[in-house]
Amino acid sequence: MISDAELDALRLSGEKVRVVRDGLESNDVTGIVVAWDGEQVLIRRQNRRVVKLDRSYRYQLFSEPRQSPADE
């Protein structure tokens, strides 16, 4: 699970993140971190819609190569 400090750093930097939910790249969510609580994270997508995602997913910078959950 991603820590509060990591989420805060991503929110303050405004960098685009990729949320890897499963092995399929088409199911990834990209956007910027807006807010979070103990269980969920709000991501603002490029089309300005907000998506609520679980904190247990893998969060990584969009500029970095994609790492699938199977790589863990």
CHARMM internal coordinates of N, CA and C (Angstrom, degrees):
IC EDIT
DIST 1 N 1 CA 1.4458
DIST 1 CA 1 C 1.5313
ANGL 1 N 1 CA 1 C 108.72
DIST 1 C 2 N 1.3055
ANGL 1 CA 1 C 2 N 115.95
DIHE 1 N 1 CA 1 C 2 N 141.08
DIST 2 N 2 CA 1.4678
ANGL 1 C 2 N 2 CA 121.51
DIHE 1 CA 1 C 2 N 2 CA -178.45
DIST 2 CA 2 C 1.5293
ANGL 2 N 2 CA 2 C 109.73
DIHE 1 C 2 N 2 CA 2 C -75.95
DIST 2 C 3 N 1.3146
ANGL 2 CA 2 C 3 N 116.23
DIHE 2 N 2 CA 2 C 3 N 141.30
DIST 3 N 3 CA 1.4650
ANGL 2 C 3 N 3 CA 120.88
DIHE 2 CA 2 C 3 N 3 CA -175.47
DIST 3 CA 3 C 1.5359
ANGL 3 N 3 CA 3 C 111.21
DIHE 2 C 3 N 3 CA 3 C -83.47
DIST 3 C 4 N 1.3408
ANGL 3 CA 3 C 4 N 115.56
DIHE 3 N 3 CA 3 C 4 N 163.18
DIST 4 N 4 CA 1.4617
ANGL 3 C 4 N 4 CA 121.57
DIHE 3 CA 3 C 4 N 4 CA 177.22
DIST 4 CA 4 C 1.5251
ANGL 4 N 4 CA 4 C 110.84
DIHE 3 C 4 N 4 CA 4 C -62.21
DIST 4 C 5 N 1.3288
ANGL 4 CA 4 C 5 N 116.96
DIHE 4 N 4 CA 4 C 5 N -38.22
DIST 5 N 5 CA 1.4639
ANGL 4 C 5 N 5 CA 120.93
DIHE 4 CA 4 C 5 N 5 CA -179.30
DIST 5 CA 5 C 1.5292
ANGL 5 N 5 CA 5 C 111.08
DIHE 4 C 5 N 5 CA 5 C -64.33
DIST 5 C 6 N 1.3312
ANGL 5 CA 5 C 6 N 117.03
DIHE 5 N 5 CA 5 C 6 N -41.58
DIST 6 N 6 CA 1.4630
ANGL 5 C 6 N 6 CA 120.59
DIHE 5 CA 5 C 6 N 6 CA 178.76
DIST 6 CA 6 C 1.5235
ANGL 6 N 6 CA 6 C 111.07
DIHE 5 C 6 N 6 CA 6 C -66.06
DIST 6 C 7 N 1.3427
ANGL 6 CA 6 C 7 N 116.45
DIHE 6 N 6 CA 6 C 7 N -42.54
DIST 7 N 7 CA 1.4610
ANGL 6 C 7 N 7 CA 120.52
DIHE 6 CA 6 C 7 N 7 CA 178.45
DIST 7 CA 7 C 1.5244
ANGL 7 N 7 CA 7 C 110.85
DIHE 6 C 7 N 7 CA 7 C -63.52
DIST 7 C 8 N 1.3226
ANGL 7 CA 7 C 8 N 116.78
DIHE 7 N 7 CA 7 C 8 N -41.31
DIST 8 N 8 CA 1.4611
ANGL 7 C 8 N 8 CA 120.55
DIHE 7 CA 7 C 8 N 8 CA -179.86
DIST 8 CA 8 C 1.5295
ANGL 8 N 8 CA 8 C 110.39
DIHE 7 C 8 N 8 CA 8 C -64.32
DIST 8 C 9 N 1.3205
ANGL 8 CA 8 C 9 N 117.47
DIHE 8 N 8 CA 8 C 9 N -40.53
DIST 9 N 9 CA 1.4649
ANGL 8 C 9 N 9 CA 121.10
DIHE 8 CA 8 C 9 N 9 CA 178.17
DIST 9 CA 9 C 1.5319
ANGL 9 N 9 CA 9 C 110.65
DIHE 8 C 9 N 9 CA 9 C -63.34
DIST 9 C 10 N 1.3339
ANGL 9 CA 9 C 10 N 117.33
DIHE 9 N 9 CA 9 C 10 N -41.29
DIST 10 N 10 CA 1.4633
ANGL 9 C 10 N 10 CA 120.94
DIHE 9 CA 9 C 10 N 10 CA 178.44
DIST 10 CA 10 C 1.5237
ANGL 10 N 10 CA 10 C 111.22
DIHE 9 C 10 N 10 CA 10 C -66.73
DIST 10 C 11 N 1.3180
ANGL 10 CA 10 C 11 N 117.50
DIHE 10 N 10 CA 10 C 11 N -38.91
DIST 11 N 11 CA 1.4644
ANGL 10 C 11 N 11 CA 121.26
DIHE 10 CA 10 C 11 N 11 CA 179.72
DIST 11 CA 11 C 1.5285
ANGL 11 N 11 CA 11 C 110.53
DIHE 10 C 11 N 11 CA 11 C -66.02
DIST 11 C 12 N 1.3247
ANGL 11 CA 11 C 12 N 116.51
DIHE 11 N 11 CA 11 C 12 N -45.38
DIST 12 N 12 CA 1.4575
ANGL 11 C 12 N 12 CA 120.30
DIHE 11 CA 11 C 12 N 12 CA -177.85
DIST 12 CA 12 C 1.5250
ANGL 12 N 12 CA 12 C 112.54
DIHE 11 C 12 N 12 CA 12 C -68.02
DIST 12 C 13 N 1.3234
ANGL 12 CA 12 C 13 N 117.30
DIHE 12 N 12 CA 12 C 13 N -35.38
DIST 13 N 13 CA 1.4617
ANGL 12 C 13 N 13 CA 120.33
DIHE 12 CA 12 C 13 N 13 CA -179.22
DIST 13 CA 13 C 1.5309
ANGL 13 N 13 CA 13 C 111.25
DIHE 12 C 13 N 13 CA 13 C -76.02
DIST 13 C 14 N 1.3285
ANGL 13 CA 13 C 14 N 117.61
DIHE 13 N 13 CA 13 C 14 N -27.28
DIST 14 N 14 CA 1.4628
ANGL 13 C 14 N 14 CA 121.10
DIHE 13 CA 13 C 14 N 14 CA -178.67
DIST 14 CA 14 C 1.5103
ANGL 14 N 14 CA 14 C 113.50
DIHE 13 C 14 N 14 CA 14 C 72.69
DIST 14 C 15 N 1.3394
ANGL 14 CA 14 C 15 N 116.45
DIHE 14 N 14 CA 14 C 15 N 15.50
DIST 15 N 15 CA 1.4672
ANGL 14 C 15 N 15 CA 119.96
DIHE 14 CA 14 C 15 N 15 CA -179.62
DIST 15 CA 15 C 1.5215
ANGL 15 N 15 CA 15 C 110.77
DIHE 14 C 15 N 15 CA 15 C -73.22
DIST 15 C 16 N 1.3169
ANGL 15 CA 15 C 16 N 115.43
DIHE 15 N 15 CA 15 C 16 N 148.40
DIST 16 N 16 CA 1.4530
ANGL 15 C 16 N 16 CA 122.12
DIHE 15 CA 15 C 16 N 16 CA 178.18
DIST 16 CA 16 C 1.5308
ANGL 16 N 16 CA 16 C 109.13
DIHE 15 C 16 N 16 CA 16 C -73.98
DIST 16 C 17 N 1.3282
ANGL 16 CA 16 C 17 N 116.55
DIHE 16 N 16 CA 16 C 17 N 133.96
DIST 17 N 17 CA 1.4573
ANGL 16 C 17 N 17 CA 121.26
DIHE 16 CA 16 C 17 N 17 CA 179.67
DIST 17 CA 17 C 1.5247
ANGL 17 N 17 CA 17 C 110.13
DIHE 16 C 17 N 17 CA 17 C -116.79
DIST 17 C 18 N 1.3078
ANGL 17 CA 17 C 18 N 114.31
DIHE 17 N 17 CA 17 C 18 N 159.98
DIST 18 N 18 CA 1.4665
ANGL 17 C 18 N 18 CA 122.33
DIHE 17 CA 17 C 18 N 18 CA 174.67
DIST 18 CA 18 C 1.5289
ANGL 18 N 18 CA 18 C 106.94
DIHE 17 C 18 N 18 CA 18 C -116.79
DIST 18 C 19 N 1.3285
ANGL 18 CA 18 C 19 N 116.42
DIHE 18 N 18 CA 18 C 19 N 131.02
DIST 19 N 19 CA 1.4606
ANGL 18 C 19 N 19 CA 121.71
DIHE 18 CA 18 C 19 N 19 CA 176.78
DIST 19 CA 19 C 1.5233
ANGL 19 N 19 CA 19 C 107.04
DIHE 18 C 19 N 19 CA 19 C -107.81
DIST 19 C 20 N 1.3268
ANGL 19 CA 19 C 20 N 115.81
DIHE 19 N 19 CA 19 C 20 N 112.84
DIST 20 N 20 CA 1.4641
ANGL 19 C 20 N 20 CA 121.96
DIHE 19 CA 19 C 20 N 20 CA -178.13
DIST 20 CA 20 C 1.5244
ANGL 20 N 20 CA 20 C 107.50
DIHE 19 C 20 N 20 CA 20 C -92.09
DIST 20 C 21 N 1.3282
ANGL 20 CA 20 C 21 N 116.36
DIHE 20 N 20 CA 20 C 21 N 113.29
DIST 21 N 21 CA 1.4628
ANGL 20 C 21 N 21 CA 120.56
DIHE 20 CA 20 C 21 N 21 CA -176.55
DIST 21 CA 21 C 1.5220
ANGL 21 N 21 CA 21 C 113.19
DIHE 20 C 21 N 21 CA 21 C -96.73
DIST 21 C 22 N 1.3401
ANGL 21 CA 21 C 22 N 116.97
DIHE 21 N 21 CA 21 C 22 N -30.03
DIST 22 N 22 CA 1.4647
ANGL 21 C 22 N 22 CA 120.82
DIHE 21 CA 21 C 22 N 22 CA 178.56
DIST 22 CA 22 C 1.5214
ANGL 22 N 22 CA 22 C 108.48
DIHE 21 C 22 N 22 CA 22 C -157.77
DIST 22 C 23 N 1.3063
ANGL 22 CA 22 C 23 N 117.35
DIHE 22 N 22 CA 22 C 23 N -166.30
DIST 23 N 23 CA 1.4518
ANGL 22 C 23 N 23 CA 121.78
DIHE 22 CA 22 C 23 N 23 CA -175.80
DIST 23 CA 23 C 1.5167
ANGL 23 N 23 CA 23 C 115.06
DIHE 22 C 23 N 23 CA 23 C -72.10
DIST 23 C 24 N 1.3353
ANGL 23 CA 23 C 24 N 118.15
DIHE 23 N 23 CA 23 C 24 N -16.83
DIST 24 N 24 CA 1.4573
ANGL 23 C 24 N 24 CA 121.15
DIHE 23 CA 23 C 24 N 24 CA -177.63
DIST 24 CA 24 C 1.5239
ANGL 24 N 24 CA 24 C 111.11
DIHE 23 C 24 N 24 CA 24 C -89.36
DIST 24 C 25 N 1.3142
ANGL 24 CA 24 C 25 N 116.57
DIHE 24 N 24 CA 24 C 25 N 123.88
DIST 25 N 25 CA 1.4610
ANGL 24 C 25 N 25 CA 120.81
DIHE 24 CA 24 C 25 N 25 CA -179.54
DIST 25 CA 25 C 1.5260
ANGL 25 N 25 CA 25 C 111.81
DIHE 24 C 25 N 25 CA 25 C -65.24
DIST 25 C 26 N 1.3348
ANGL 25 CA 25 C 26 N 117.19
DIHE 25 N 25 CA 25 C 26 N -27.77
DIST 26 N 26 CA 1.4713
ANGL 25 C 26 N 26 CA 120.49
DIHE 25 CA 25 C 26 N 26 CA 179.82
DIST 26 CA 26 C 1.5286
ANGL 26 N 26 CA 26 C 112.33
DIHE 25 C 26 N 26 CA 26 C -67.77
DIST 26 C 27 N 1.3178
ANGL 26 CA 26 C 27 N 118.11
DIHE 26 N 26 CA 26 C 27 N -16.99
DIST 27 N 27 CA 1.4669
ANGL 26 C 27 N 27 CA 121.80
DIHE 26 CA 26 C 27 N 27 CA 178.52
DIST 27 CA 27 C 1.5255
ANGL 27 N 27 CA 27 C 113.02
DIHE 26 C 27 N 27 CA 27 C -92.01
DIST 27 C 28 N 1.3332
ANGL 27 CA 27 C 28 N 117.77
DIHE 27 N 27 CA 27 C 28 N 0.89
DIST 28 N 28 CA 1.4643
ANGL 27 C 28 N 28 CA 120.86
DIHE 27 CA 27 C 28 N 28 CA 178.89
DIST 28 CA 28 C 1.5280
ANGL 28 N 28 CA 28 C 110.09
DIHE 27 C 28 N 28 CA 28 C -69.51
DIST 28 C 29 N 1.3220
ANGL 28 CA 28 C 29 N 115.64
DIHE 28 N 28 CA 28 C 29 N 150.34
DIST 29 N 29 CA 1.4609
ANGL 28 C 29 N 29 CA 122.26
DIHE 28 CA 28 C 29 N 29 CA 175.00
DIST 29 CA 29 C 1.5202
ANGL 29 N 29 CA 29 C 107.10
DIHE 28 C 29 N 29 CA 29 C -114.15
DIST 29 C 30 N 1.3367
ANGL 29 CA 29 C 30 N 116.84
DIHE 29 N 29 CA 29 C 30 N 130.48
DIST 30 N 30 CA 1.4599
ANGL 29 C 30 N 30 CA 120.88
DIHE 29 CA 29 C 30 N 30 CA 177.71
DIST 30 CA 30 C 1.5183
ANGL 30 N 30 CA 30 C 109.25
DIHE 29 C 30 N 30 CA 30 C -118.61
DIST 30 C 31 N 1.3188
ANGL 30 CA 30 C 31 N 116.11
DIHE 30 N 30 CA 30 C 31 N 146.52
DIST 31 N 31 CA 1.4569
ANGL 30 C 31 N 31 CA 121.46
DIHE 30 CA 30 C 31 N 31 CA 179.05
DIST 31 CA 31 C 1.5127
ANGL 31 N 31 CA 31 C 110.27
DIHE 30 C 31 N 31 CA 31 C 164.38
DIST 31 C 32 N 1.3358
ANGL 31 CA 31 C 32 N 116.24
DIHE 31 N 31 CA 31 C 32 N -163.10
DIST 32 N 32 CA 1.4565
ANGL 31 C 32 N 32 CA 120.92
DIHE 31 CA 31 C 32 N 32 CA 179.46
DIST 32 CA 32 C 1.5266
ANGL 32 N 32 CA 32 C 110.00
DIHE 31 C 32 N 32 CA 32 C -114.31
DIST 32 C 33 N 1.3147
ANGL 32 CA 32 C 33 N 115.90
DIHE 32 N 32 CA 32 C 33 N 148.95
DIST 33 N 33 CA 1.4660
ANGL 32 C 33 N 33 CA 121.80
DIHE 32 CA 32 C 33 N 33 CA -179.63
DIST 33 CA 33 C 1.5203
ANGL 33 N 33 CA 33 C 108.33
DIHE 32 C 33 N 33 CA 33 C -74.43
DIST 33 C 34 N 1.3455
ANGL 33 CA 33 C 34 N 116.26
DIHE 33 N 33 CA 33 C 34 N 129.46
DIST 34 N 34 CA 1.4553
ANGL 33 C 34 N 34 CA 121.63
DIHE 33 CA 33 C 34 N 34 CA -179.50
DIST 34 CA 34 C 1.5214
ANGL 34 N 34 CA 34 C 110.74
DIHE 33 C 34 N 34 CA 34 C -107.82
DIST 34 C 35 N 1.3374
ANGL 34 CA 34 C 35 N 116.84
DIHE 34 N 34 CA 34 C 35 N -49.47
DIST 35 N 35 CA 1.4663
ANGL 34 C 35 N 35 CA 121.14
DIHE 34 CA 34 C 35 N 35 CA -177.17
DIST 35 CA 35 C 1.5245
ANGL 35 N 35 CA 35 C 108.33
DIHE 34 C 35 N 35 CA 35 C -158.99
DIST 35 C 36 N 1.3389
ANGL 35 CA 35 C 36 N 116.32
DIHE 35 N 35 CA 35 C 36 N 170.65
DIST 36 N 36 CA 1.4603
ANGL 35 C 36 N 36 CA 121.35
DIHE 35 CA 35 C 36 N 36 CA 179.35
DIST 36 CA 36 C 1.5153
ANGL 36 N 36 CA 36 C 109.55
DIHE 35 C 36 N 36 CA 36 C -160.99
DIST 36 C 37 N 1.3357
ANGL 36 CA 36 C 37 N 114.47
DIHE 36 N 36 CA 36 C 37 N 162.64
DIST 37 N 37 CA 1.4658
ANGL 36 C 37 N 37 CA 121.54
DIHE 36 CA 36 C 37 N 37 CA 171.34
DIST 37 CA 37 C 1.5211
ANGL 37 N 37 CA 37 C 106.95
DIHE 36 C 37 N 37 CA 37 C -135.82
DIST 37 C 38 N 1.3090
ANGL 37 CA 37 C 38 N 118.10
DIHE 37 N 37 CA 37 C 38 N -161.10
DIST 38 N 38 CA 1.4542
ANGL 37 C 38 N 38 CA 121.38
DIHE 37 CA 37 C 38 N 38 CA -176.35
DIST 38 CA 38 C 1.5086
ANGL 38 N 38 CA 38 C 115.36
DIHE 37 C 38 N 38 CA 38 C -65.42
DIST 38 C 39 N 1.3314
ANGL 38 CA 38 C 39 N 117.49
DIHE 38 N 38 CA 38 C 39 N -24.09
DIST 39 N 39 CA 1.4586
ANGL 38 C 39 N 39 CA 120.40
DIHE 38 CA 38 C 39 N 39 CA -174.51
DIST 39 CA 39 C 1.5267
ANGL 39 N 39 CA 39 C 114.77
DIHE 38 C 39 N 39 CA 39 C -121.48
DIST 39 C 40 N 1.3452
ANGL 39 CA 39 C 40 N 118.10
DIHE 39 N 39 CA 39 C 40 N -23.63
DIST 40 N 40 CA 1.4600
ANGL 39 C 40 N 40 CA 120.49
DIHE 39 CA 39 C 40 N 40 CA -172.33
DIST 40 CA 40 C 1.5233
ANGL 40 N 40 CA 40 C 111.76
DIHE 39 C 40 N 40 CA 40 C -133.56
DIST 40 C 41 N 1.3536
ANGL 40 CA 40 C 41 N 114.47
DIHE 40 N 40 CA 40 C 41 N 160.00
DIST 41 N 41 CA 1.4643
ANGL 40 C 41 N 41 CA 122.66
DIHE 40 CA 40 C 41 N 41 CA 178.23
DIST 41 CA 41 C 1.5257
ANGL 41 N 41 CA 41 C 107.70
DIHE 40 C 41 N 41 CA 41 C -127.88
DIST 41 C 42 N 1.3363
ANGL 41 CA 41 C 42 N 117.09
DIHE 41 N 41 CA 41 C 42 N 137.41
DIST 42 N 42 CA 1.4568
ANGL 41 C 42 N 42 CA 121.74
DIHE 41 CA 41 C 42 N 42 CA 174.47
DIST 42 CA 42 C 1.5244
ANGL 42 N 42 CA 42 C 108.74
DIHE 41 C 42 N 42 CA 42 C -96.26
DIST 42 C 43 N 1.3387
ANGL 42 CA 42 C 43 N 116.06
DIHE 42 N 42 CA 42 C 43 N 126.11
DIST 43 N 43 CA 1.4538
ANGL 42 C 43 N 43 CA 122.98
DIHE 42 CA 42 C 43 N 43 CA 178.61
DIST 43 CA 43 C 1.5198
ANGL 43 N 43 CA 43 C 107.94
DIHE 42 C 43 N 43 CA 43 C -117.86
DIST 43 C 44 N 1.3517
ANGL 43 CA 43 C 44 N 116.79
DIHE 43 N 43 CA 43 C 44 N 128.14
DIST 44 N 44 CA 1.4596
ANGL 43 C 44 N 44 CA 120.55
DIHE 43 CA 43 C 44 N 44 CA 174.51
DIST 44 CA 44 C 1.5159
ANGL 44 N 44 CA 44 C 107.95
DIHE 43 C 44 N 44 CA 44 C -92.53
DIST 44 C 45 N 1.3357
ANGL 44 CA 44 C 45 N 114.43
DIHE 44 N 44 CA 44 C 45 N 117.84
DIST 45 N 45 CA 1.4572
ANGL 44 C 45 N 45 CA 119.91
DIHE 44 CA 44 C 45 N 45 CA -179.46
DIST 45 CA 45 C 1.5154
ANGL 45 N 45 CA 45 C 110.72
DIHE 44 C 45 N 45 CA 45 C -78.95
DIST 45 C 46 N 1.3299
ANGL 45 CA 45 C 46 N 117.22
DIHE 45 N 45 CA 45 C 46 N 173.64
DIST 46 N 46 CA 1.4583
ANGL 45 C 46 N 46 CA 122.33
DIHE 45 CA 45 C 46 N 46 CA -177.21
DIST 46 CA 46 C 1.5283
ANGL 46 N 46 CA 46 C 111.51
DIHE 45 C 46 N 46 CA 46 C -63.01
DIST 46 C 47 N 1.3401
ANGL 46 CA 46 C 47 N 117.67
DIHE 46 N 46 CA 46 C 47 N -31.86
DIST 47 N 47 CA 1.4574
ANGL 46 C 47 N 47 CA 120.88
DIHE 46 CA 46 C 47 N 47 CA 179.93
DIST 47 CA 47 C 1.5330
ANGL 47 N 47 CA 47 C 112.16
DIHE 46 C 47 N 47 CA 47 C -84.55
DIST 47 C 48 N 1.3341
ANGL 47 CA 47 C 48 N 116.50
DIHE 47 N 47 CA 47 C 48 N 14.40
DIST 48 N 48 CA 1.4650
ANGL 47 C 48 N 48 CA 126.23
DIHE 47 CA 47 C 48 N 48 CA 176.26
DIST 48 CA 48 C 1.5225
ANGL 48 N 48 CA 48 C 114.62
DIHE 47 C 48 N 48 CA 48 C 70.88
DIST 48 C 49 N 1.3067
ANGL 48 CA 48 C 49 N 117.33
DIHE 48 N 48 CA 48 C 49 N 6.32
DIST 49 N 49 CA 1.4680
ANGL 48 C 49 N 49 CA 119.86
DIHE 48 CA 48 C 49 N 49 CA 172.94
DIST 49 CA 49 C 1.5219
ANGL 49 N 49 CA 49 C 108.75
DIHE 48 C 49 N 49 CA 49 C -79.59
DIST 49 C 50 N 1.3157
ANGL 49 CA 49 C 50 N 115.58
DIHE 49 N 49 CA 49 C 50 N 148.18
DIST 50 N 50 CA 1.4602
ANGL 49 C 50 N 50 CA 120.80
DIHE 49 CA 49 C 50 N 50 CA -178.97
DIST 50 CA 50 C 1.5194
ANGL 50 N 50 CA 50 C 108.42
DIHE 49 C 50 N 50 CA 50 C -105.80
DIST 50 C 51 N 1.3340
ANGL 50 CA 50 C 51 N 115.60
DIHE 50 N 50 CA 50 C 51 N 133.48
DIST 51 N 51 CA 1.4530
ANGL 50 C 51 N 51 CA 122.60
DIHE 50 CA 50 C 51 N 51 CA -178.98
DIST 51 CA 51 C 1.5223
ANGL 51 N 51 CA 51 C 108.63
DIHE 50 C 51 N 51 CA 51 C -118.03
DIST 51 C 52 N 1.3320
ANGL 51 CA 51 C 52 N 116.25
DIHE 51 N 51 CA 51 C 52 N 135.13
DIST 52 N 52 CA 1.4579
ANGL 51 C 52 N 52 CA 121.93
DIHE 51 CA 51 C 52 N 52 CA 178.33
DIST 52 CA 52 C 1.5233
ANGL 52 N 52 CA 52 C 108.06
DIHE 51 C 52 N 52 CA 52 C -100.88
DIST 52 C 53 N 1.3489
ANGL 52 CA 52 C 53 N 116.80
DIHE 52 N 52 CA 52 C 53 N 118.83
DIST 53 N 53 CA 1.4624
ANGL 52 C 53 N 53 CA 121.77
DIHE 52 CA 52 C 53 N 53 CA -175.77
DIST 53 CA 53 C 1.5241
ANGL 53 N 53 CA 53 C 110.95
DIHE 52 C 53 N 53 CA 53 C -123.83
DIST 53 C 54 N 1.3118
ANGL 53 CA 53 C 54 N 116.10
DIHE 53 N 53 CA 53 C 54 N 154.80
DIST 54 N 54 CA 1.4555
ANGL 53 C 54 N 54 CA 122.28
DIHE 53 CA 53 C 54 N 54 CA 179.29
DIST 54 CA 54 C 1.5292
ANGL 54 N 54 CA 54 C 110.37
DIHE 53 C 54 N 54 CA 54 C -72.13
DIST 54 C 55 N 1.3202
ANGL 54 CA 54 C 55 N 116.67
DIHE 54 N 54 CA 54 C 55 N 146.39
DIST 55 N 55 CA 1.4679
ANGL 54 C 55 N 55 CA 120.55
DIHE 54 CA 54 C 55 N 55 CA -179.12
DIST 55 CA 55 C 1.5191
ANGL 55 N 55 CA 55 C 113.07
DIHE 54 C 55 N 55 CA 55 C -74.50
DIST 55 C 56 N 1.3232
ANGL 55 CA 55 C 56 N 117.99
DIHE 55 N 55 CA 55 C 56 N -12.62
DIST 56 N 56 CA 1.4662
ANGL 55 C 56 N 56 CA 120.59
DIHE 55 CA 55 C 56 N 56 CA -178.04
DIST 56 CA 56 C 1.5372
ANGL 56 N 56 CA 56 C 112.43
DIHE 55 C 56 N 56 CA 56 C -76.79
DIST 56 C 57 N 1.3363
ANGL 56 CA 56 C 57 N 118.87
DIHE 56 N 56 CA 56 C 57 N -12.69
DIST 57 N 57 CA 1.4595
ANGL 56 C 57 N 57 CA 121.24
DIHE 56 CA 56 C 57 N 57 CA 177.28
DIST 57 CA 57 C 1.5224
ANGL 57 N 57 CA 57 C 110.37
DIHE 56 C 57 N 57 CA 57 C -69.45
DIST 57 C 58 N 1.3299
ANGL 57 CA 57 C 58 N 115.72
DIHE 57 N 57 CA 57 C 58 N 164.61
DIST 58 N 58 CA 1.4674
ANGL 57 C 58 N 58 CA 121.21
DIHE 57 CA 57 C 58 N 58 CA 178.63
DIST 58 CA 58 C 1.5314
ANGL 58 N 58 CA 58 C 108.98
DIHE 57 C 58 N 58 CA 58 C -85.44
DIST 58 C 59 N 1.3316
ANGL 58 CA 58 C 59 N 116.45
DIHE 58 N 58 CA 58 C 59 N 124.37
DIST 59 N 59 CA 1.4632
ANGL 58 C 59 N 59 CA 123.13
DIHE 58 CA 58 C 59 N 59 CA 178.15
DIST 59 CA 59 C 1.5277
ANGL 59 N 59 CA 59 C 107.78
DIHE 58 C 59 N 59 CA 59 C -109.58
DIST 59 C 60 N 1.3350
ANGL 59 CA 59 C 60 N 115.81
DIHE 59 N 59 CA 59 C 60 N 127.38
DIST 60 N 60 CA 1.4578
ANGL 59 C 60 N 60 CA 120.08
DIHE 59 CA 59 C 60 N 60 CA 179.05
DIST 60 CA 60 C 1.5217
ANGL 60 N 60 CA 60 C 108.91
DIHE 59 C 60 N 60 CA 60 C -145.36
DIST 60 C 61 N 1.3254
ANGL 60 CA 60 C 61 N 115.68
DIHE 60 N 60 CA 60 C 61 N 159.81
DIST 61 N 61 CA 1.4555
ANGL 60 C 61 N 61 CA 120.07
DIHE 60 CA 60 C 61 N 61 CA 178.44
DIST 61 CA 61 C 1.5217
ANGL 61 N 61 CA 61 C 109.83
DIHE 60 C 61 N 61 CA 61 C -65.11
DIST 61 C 62 N 1.3233
ANGL 61 CA 61 C 62 N 116.06
DIHE 61 N 61 CA 61 C 62 N 140.92
DIST 62 N 62 CA 1.4593
ANGL 61 C 62 N 62 CA 121.10
DIHE 61 CA 61 C 62 N 62 CA -179.90
DIST 62 CA 62 C 1.5236
ANGL 62 N 62 CA 62 C 111.17
DIHE 61 C 62 N 62 CA 62 C -65.55
DIST 62 C 63 N 1.3310
ANGL 62 CA 62 C 63 N 117.04
DIHE 62 N 62 CA 62 C 63 N -30.16
DIST 63 N 63 CA 1.4627
ANGL 62 C 63 N 63 CA 121.52
DIHE 62 CA 62 C 63 N 63 CA -177.91
DIST 63 CA 63 C 1.5311
ANGL 63 N 63 CA 63 C 112.58
DIHE 62 C 63 N 63 CA 63 C -71.93
DIST 63 C 64 N 1.3351
ANGL 63 CA 63 C 64 N 117.69
DIHE 63 N 63 CA 63 C 64 N -16.77
DIST 64 N 64 CA 1.4673
ANGL 63 C 64 N 64 CA 121.15
DIHE 63 CA 63 C 64 N 64 CA 179.51
DIST 64 CA 64 C 1.5300
ANGL 64 N 64 CA 64 C 110.19
DIHE 63 C 64 N 64 CA 64 C -88.38
DIST 64 C 65 N 1.3293
ANGL 64 CA 64 C 65 N 117.76
DIHE 64 N 64 CA 64 C 65 N 155.59
DIST 65 N 65 CA 1.4720
ANGL 64 C 65 N 65 CA 120.35
DIHE 64 CA 64 C 65 N 65 CA 177.47
DIST 65 CA 65 C 1.5309
ANGL 65 N 65 CA 65 C 110.38
DIHE 64 C 65 N 65 CA 65 C -62.56
DIST 65 C 66 N 1.3219
ANGL 65 CA 65 C 66 N 115.75
DIHE 65 N 65 CA 65 C 66 N 145.39
DIST 66 N 66 CA 1.4607
ANGL 65 C 66 N 66 CA 121.47
DIHE 65 CA 65 C 66 N 66 CA -177.83
DIST 66 CA 66 C 1.5245
ANGL 66 N 66 CA 66 C 110.65
DIHE 65 C 66 N 66 CA 66 C -68.35
DIST 66 C 67 N 1.3391
ANGL 66 CA 66 C 67 N 115.56
DIHE 66 N 66 CA 66 C 67 N 134.39
DIST 67 N 67 CA 1.4653
ANGL 66 C 67 N 67 CA 121.84
DIHE 66 CA 66 C 67 N 67 CA 174.29
DIST 67 CA 67 C 1.5159
ANGL 67 N 67 CA 67 C 107.40
DIHE 66 C 67 N 67 CA 67 C -114.98
DIST 67 C 68 N 1.3290
ANGL 67 CA 67 C 68 N 116.70
DIHE 67 N 67 CA 67 C 68 N 121.19
DIST 68 N 68 CA 1.4573
ANGL 67 C 68 N 68 CA 119.56
DIHE 67 CA 67 C 68 N 68 CA -178.74
DIST 68 CA 68 C 1.5266
ANGL 68 N 68 CA 68 C 110.42
DIHE 67 C 68 N 68 CA 68 C -77.39
DIST 68 C 69 N 1.3461
ANGL 68 CA 68 C 69 N 117.40
DIHE 68 N 68 CA 68 C 69 N 157.29
DIST 69 N 69 CA 1.4672
ANGL 68 C 69 N 69 CA 120.43
DIHE 68 CA 68 C 69 N 69 CA 179.86
DIST 69 CA 69 C 1.5241
ANGL 69 N 69 CA 69 C 112.44
DIHE 68 C 69 N 69 CA 69 C -62.30
DIST 69 C 70 N 1.3188
ANGL 69 CA 69 C 70 N 118.00
DIHE 69 N 69 CA 69 C 70 N -22.28
DIST 70 N 70 CA 1.4695
ANGL 69 C 70 N 70 CA 121.20
DIHE 69 CA 69 C 70 N 70 CA 179.74
DIST 70 CA 70 C 1.5212
ANGL 70 N 70 CA 70 C 111.89
DIHE 69 C 70 N 70 CA 70 C -70.28
DIST 70 C 71 N 1.3422
ANGL 70 CA 70 C 71 N 117.19
DIHE 70 N 70 CA 70 C 71 N -16.67
DIST 71 N 71 CA 1.4703
ANGL 70 C 71 N 71 CA 121.38
DIHE 70 CA 70 C 71 N 71 CA -179.13
DIST 71 CA 71 C 1.5149
ANGL 71 N 71 CA 71 C 113.34
DIHE 70 C 71 N 71 CA 71 C -76.31
DIST 71 C 72 N 1.3253
ANGL 71 CA 71 C 72 N 117.64
DIHE 71 N 71 CA 71 C 72 N -9.92
DIST 72 N 72 CA 1.4744
ANGL 71 C 72 N 72 CA 120.68
DIHE 71 CA 71 C 72 N 72 CA -176.54
DIST 72 CA 72 C 1.5011
ANGL 72 N 72 CA 72 C 111.85
DIHE 71 C 72 N 72 CA 72 C -68.83
END
COOR INIT
IC SEED 1 N 1 CA 1 C
IC BUILD
